[in-house]
Amino acid sequence: MFPRSASPVAGRHGTFRDVEARLGYVAEMGFDVLYLPPIHPIGRAFRKGPNNTLTPGPNDPGCPWAIGGPEGATRPIHPELGTFETSLAW
């Protein structure tokens, strides 16, 4: 599941709380394991835009496997997702 896409509000960055709210729906589909893509800040180098275009806009989320962001590649969680301490009750 892509947490950045879990927001119930179109155009808003998803959070871990948004993922938590969807766990019942995921379980109803028969899943009992949830895998997440990289949750670190998305880089700026080699980004792609919507539908895999090579010209992403400044507000496009990009691909979680892109590199080179101002937040630093070693930061474990993108700030917009939340933190383990405050967001994950599951």
QUISUL-V97199 format. One line per field, one symbol per residue. phi: phi as a letter, one per 30 degrees, with the letter a starting at -180 (. if undefined). Layout:
BEGIN
phi->???
END
This chain:
BEGIN
phi->.cedcdddceicddbddddedcdddddddjdbbbccdecdeddcdidbcehidcbdddcddicdcdbicddjdcddbdeddjbddccccc
END
